[in-house]
Amino acid sequence: MISDTVIEGTRQLSVFDQVAEMEHEQVVFCYDQATGLKAIIAIHNTILGPSMGGTRMWNYATEDEAITDALRLSRGMTYKNAIAGLNIGGGKAVIIGDARRQKNEALMRRFGRFIESLGGRYVTAEDVNMTTRDMEYIRMETRHVAGISEAMGGSGDPSPVTAYGVYIGMKAARKKVTGSDSLTGAKVLVQGAGNVGLNLIDYLVKEGVLVSVSDIFEEKLSQISSKYKVDIVSSDDIFEADIDIYAPCALGATLNDESIRKMKCSIVAGGANNQLLDEVRHGRMLIERGIVYAPDFLINGGGITNIYYDYIGNYKKELVMKQVESIYETCLSVLNKSEKENITPQEAAMAIAADRIAAIGNNKLSF
């Protein structure tokens, strides 16, 4: 049974209190006994348009943990979509379970029917432990899905575009710190070798970066080592590593009291969502340690940009990549605003996104 409380830092909030505090519009709990589906769809804000955000499948330790993840991720999508200049709101879905054992066509299609029941208020796409094939199964039940294969008329896996945006944002942060955006010779640790992490590693290696990689799955590390010249770092040694840039590309909340105190890097720029356990406290701690943080929802916005144009039927890869490249200037603007106004980069980026939402809220754009 799902309890009525979730833990946020040291506070214990009811689910409704947390929904109210984070200003969500709708949270849907999806259950199907036949397939074993347990999922949560969180719609945060639809001022700019229907909510859009990927579905991830994870074997959460508790159902409360899954609720918190869905709420935080969907809220992050609102700011991500807004600062990217897209006419969509923020939403996210999580499926509770072990993707390696439980994921199958029946479960995906049943989930697709839940999405269809929302009448277009939520559009899904690929995220952690999901594939293009999974999106195709969902597409059998609803048209409110993006990122299906190119063979079926879609744009395919969005993770290479996500990785490109992270790479561009990393270069902007490097420019802020050193005066040059060259990454050649820099020491970068990529934490998480999923689809985004793998594509990011490819960009970095091609620029002559000294890449280290950490992942909880040994088979992924073996595959990377056979293809690239990289150092493998144990998960226990990530934050004490002698590196220039930490690139978290797995799950969130790796930036916390314990990890930040250990960090030796000068930049954090990665593809994971919700990297700061506490946005205010840990954003400020990074500043105090002299570490420049490129806000996650800003620099990992390439994937959602890709699937947005896929979904609205106006997809041109060259135009998508050009828009993703604008992350560079936006990231520099955010870091300069942070410095000038003595606020964290996270606060600066959220303020820019919130201003756009507020302005459009008085003059709703058509979709």
C-alpha positions in Angstrom: 0.0 0.0 0.0 1.2 3.5 -0.8 1.5 5.5 2.4 0.2 9.1 2.7 3.6 10.5 3.7 6.9 11.1 1.9 10.2 12.2 3.3 11.7 15.4 1.9 15.1 16.1 3.6 14.3 16.0 7.3 10.6 16.9 6.9 7.8 14.5 6.6 5.0 15.7 4.3 1.7 14.1 3.3 1.4 13.4 -0.5 -1.2 16.1 -0.8 1.0 18.6 1.1 3.9 17.9 -1.3 1.7 18.2 -4.3 0.4 21.5 -3.1 3.9 22.8 -2.2 5.3 21.8 -5.6 2.2 23.2 -7.3 1.2 20.1 -9.3 -2.0 20.1 -11.3 -2.7 16.3 -11.3 -1.1 13.1 -10.1 -2.4 9.7 -11.4 -1.8 6.4 -9.8 -2.0 3.5 -12.4 -2.5 -0.1 -11.3 -3.2 -3.3 -13.3 -3.3 -6.6 -11.5 -3.0 -8.7 -14.7 0.3 -7.2 -15.8 1.6 -6.1 -12.4 1.8 -2.5 -13.6 2.3 0.1 -10.9 2.9 3.5 -12.2 2.6 7.2 -11.3 2.0 10.0 -13.8 2.6 13.5 -12.5 1.4 16.5 -14.4 3.0 19.6 -13.0 2.0 22.5 -15.2 0.2 23.0 -18.5 0.3 26.7 -19.0 2.6 26.4 -22.0 0.8 23.4 -23.4 0.1 19.7 -22.7 2.7 18.2 -20.3 5.5 16.3 -21.8 8.2 14.2 -20.2 9.7 10.7 -20.3 8.7 7.6 -18.5 11.3 5.8 -16.5 11.2 2.3 -14.9 13.1 1.8 -11.7 13.1 -0.7 -8.9 12.4 1.8 -6.1 13.1 0.8 -2.6 9.7 2.2 -1.5 6.5 3.5 -3.2 7.0 6.8 -1.3 10.4 7.1 -3.1 8.7 6.6 -6.4 6.1 9.3 -5.6 8.8 11.8 -4.7 10.8 11.0 -7.8 7.7 11.5 -10.0 6.8 14.8 -8.4 10.4 16.2 -8.6 11.0 15.0 -12.1 7.7 16.4 -13.5 8.4 19.8 -11.8 11.8 19.8 -13.4 10.3 19.2 -16.8 8.2 22.4 -16.5 11.3 24.5 -16.0 13.3 22.5 -18.6 10.6 22.9 -21.3 10.1 26.6 -20.5 13.8 27.5 -20.6 14.2 25.6 -23.8 11.6 27.8 -25.4 9.2 24.9 -26.1 5.4 25.3 -26.1 4.7 22.4 -23.7 4.3 22.0 -20.0 6.0 19.6 -17.5 5.0 16.0 -16.7 6.8 12.8 -15.9 5.9 9.1 -15.3 7.6 6.4 -13.3 6.9 2.7 -13.4 7.8 0.8 -10.3 9.6 -2.5 -10.9 12.7 -4.2 -12.2 12.9 -3.4 -15.9 15.2 -6.4 -16.6 12.6 -8.9 -15.3 9.2 -7.3 -15.4 9.1 -5.1 -18.5 7.2 -6.6 -21.5 4.7 -5.7 -24.3 1.6 -6.3 -22.1 2.8 -4.0 -19.4 3.8 -1.3 -21.8 0.6 -1.4 -23.7 -1.5 -1.3 -20.5 0.5 1.7 -19.4 -0.3 3.3 -22.8 -4.0 2.9 -22.1 -3.6 4.9 -18.9 -1.9 7.6 -20.9 -4.7 7.6 -23.4 -7.3 8.0 -20.7 -5.8 11.4 -19.9 -6.9 12.8 -23.2 -3.7 14.4 -24.3 -2.8 16.2 -21.0 0.4 14.1 -20.8 2.7 13.0 -23.6 5.4 10.5 -22.8 8.8 9.5 -24.3 11.8 7.5 -23.4 13.7 7.8 -20.2 15.8 5.6 -17.8 15.4 1.8 -18.6 13.1 2.5 -21.5 13.7 1.9 -25.2 12.4 3.0 -28.5 10.7 -0.4 -28.8 8.8 0.3 -25.5 7.6 3.6 -27.0 6.3 1.6 -30.0 4.3 -0.7 -27.7 2.8 2.4 -26.0 2.0 3.9 -29.4 -0.2 0.9 -30.1 -2.6 2.2 -27.4 -2.2 6.0 -27.7 -0.9 8.7 -30.0 0.3 10.7 -27.0 3.9 9.4 -27.2 7.0 10.6 -28.9 10.4 9.1 -29.8 9.2 6.1 -31.7 11.6 4.6 -34.3 12.5 6.3 -37.5 11.2 3.2 -39.3 7.7 4.1 -37.9 8.0 7.7 -38.8 9.5 9.0 -35.5 12.8 10.6 -34.6 14.1 7.6 -32.7 16.2 7.5 -29.5 16.5 11.1 -28.2 19.5 10.4 -25.9 22.2 11.4 -28.5 20.6 14.8 -28.6 20.4 15.0 -24.8 24.1 14.1 -24.6 24.9 16.8 -27.2 23.2 19.5 -25.1 25.1 18.3 -22.0 28.3 18.5 -23.9 27.5 22.1 -25.1 26.5 23.1 -21.6 29.7 21.6 -20.2 31.7 23.7 -22.7 29.9 26.8 -21.6 30.7 26.1 -17.9 34.3 25.5 -18.9 34.3 28.9 -20.6 33.0 30.5 -17.4 35.7 28.9 -15.3 38.8 29.1 -17.5 38.0 31.7 -20.2 38.1 29.0 -22.9 35.5 26.5 -23.8 38.0 23.9 -25.0 37.7 20.6 -23.1 40.9 19.1 -24.6 43.0 17.7 -21.8 40.3 18.2 -19.1 39.6 15.4 -16.7 35.9 14.5 -16.8 34.2 11.8 -14.7 31.0 10.5 -16.3 28.8 8.8 -13.6 26.3 6.5 -15.3 26.9 4.8 -18.6 23.4 4.6 -19.9 22.3 5.9 -23.3 23.1 9.6 -22.5 26.3 8.8 -20.7 27.6 6.7 -23.6 26.9 9.4 -26.1 28.5 12.0 -23.9 31.6 9.9 -23.6 31.8 9.7 -27.4 31.7 13.5 -27.7 34.3 13.9 -24.9 36.7 11.3 -26.3 36.6 12.9 -29.7 37.7 16.3 -28.2 40.6 14.7 -26.4 39.2 14.7 -22.9 40.7 12.4 -20.2 37.5 10.4 -19.4 36.8 8.4 -16.3 33.6 6.3 -16.0 31.6 4.9 -13.1 28.5 2.6 -13.3 26.8 0.1 -11.1 26.7 -2.5 -14.0 29.9 -4.2 -14.8 28.8 -5.3 -18.3 28.4 -1.6 -19.3 31.9 -0.8 -18.1 33.3 -3.7 -20.0 31.6 -2.5 -23.2 32.9 1.0 -22.8 36.5 -0.2 -22.0 36.5 -2.2 -25.2 35.5 0.8 -27.3 37.2 3.8 -25.6 40.4 4.5 -23.7 38.9 5.4 -20.3 39.6 4.9 -16.7 37.1 3.0 -14.6 36.3 4.5 -11.2 34.6 2.6 -8.4 31.3 4.1 -7.2 32.9 4.5 -3.7 35.6 6.7 -5.1 33.7 9.1 -7.4 33.7 12.2 -5.2 37.3 12.0 -4.1 38.6 11.6 -7.7 41.1 14.2 -8.9 39.0 15.6 -11.8 38.0 18.9 -13.4 34.4 18.1 -14.2 31.9 15.8 -12.6 29.2 14.7 -15.1 26.3 12.8 -13.3 24.3 10.9 -15.9 22.4 8.4 -13.8 19.8 9.0 -11.1 19.5 12.3 -9.2 20.4 13.6 -5.7 24.2 12.8 -5.9 25.0 16.3 -4.9 24.4 16.3 -1.1 26.1 17.2 2.1 28.5 14.2 2.1 29.5 14.3 -1.6 30.0 18.0 -2.0 32.4 18.1 1.0 34.6 15.5 -0.8 34.5 17.0 -4.3 37.7 18.3 -5.9 36.3 19.3 -9.3 35.6 22.9 -10.4 32.5 22.1 -12.5 29.4 19.9 -12.3 27.7 19.4 -15.7 25.8 16.2 -16.4 22.6 14.7 -17.8 20.9 13.4 -14.7 17.8 15.1 -13.5 17.4 16.5 -9.9 21.2 16.4 -9.2 20.8 18.6 -6.1 19.3 16.8 -3.1 18.2 20.1 -1.8 18.1 22.8 -4.5 18.8 25.8 -2.2 21.1 24.3 0.4 23.3 22.2 -1.9 23.3 24.8 -4.7 24.7 27.3 -2.1 27.3 24.7 -0.9 28.7 24.3 -4.4 29.2 28.1 -4.6 30.9 28.1 -1.2 33.3 25.3 -2.5 34.0 27.3 -5.7 32.3 24.7 -7.9 30.3 26.0 -10.9 27.1 24.1 -11.4 25.4 24.0 -14.9 21.8 23.4 -14.0 20.7 20.0 -15.0 17.3 20.9 -16.5 18.9 23.5 -18.7 21.8 21.5 -20.2 19.9 18.2 -20.5 17.1 19.8 -22.5 18.3 18.5 -25.9 16.2 15.3 -25.7 12.9 17.0 -24.9 13.6 19.5 -27.7 14.1 16.6 -30.1 10.9 14.8 -29.2 8.8 18.0 -29.1 9.4 18.6 -32.7 8.9 14.9 -33.4 5.5 15.1 -31.7 4.2 18.2 -33.4 5.1 16.9 -36.8 7.7 19.5 -37.8 10.9 17.5 -37.3 14.1 18.6 -39.0 17.2 17.3 -37.4 19.4 20.2 -38.4 17.0 22.7 -36.9 16.7 20.7 -33.7 20.5 20.6 -33.3 20.7 24.3 -33.9 18.2 25.0 -31.2 20.1 22.7 -28.8 23.3 24.6 -29.5 21.6 27.7 -28.0 22.1 26.0 -24.6 25.6 27.4 -24.7 24.6 31.0 -24.6 21.7 30.3 -22.2 24.0 28.5 -19.8 26.5 31.4 -19.9 23.7 33.9 -19.2 22.5 31.8 -16.3 26.0 31.6 -14.7 26.5 35.3 -15.2 23.1 36.1 -13.6 24.0 33.8 -10.7 27.2 35.6 -10.1 25.8 39.1 -10.5 22.7 38.6 -8.3 24.4 36.3 -5.8 22.0 33.5 -6.3 22.6 29.9 -7.2 22.7 28.9 -10.9 19.6 26.7 -10.2 17.7 29.7 -8.9 18.9 31.9 -11.8 17.7 29.3 -14.4 14.4 28.7 -12.6 13.8 32.5 -12.6 14.3 32.8 -16.3 11.9 29.8 -16.9 9.3 31.1 -14.5 9.3 34.5 -16.2 8.4 32.9 -19.5 5.7 30.8 -17.9 4.2 33.9 -16.2 4.3 35.9 -19.4 2.6 33.2 -21.5 0.1 32.6 -18.7 -1.5 35.9 -19.6 -1.5 35.1 -23.3 -1.8 31.3 -23.8 0.0 29.9 -26.9 -1.9 27.5 -29.1 -0.5 24.0 -29.6 
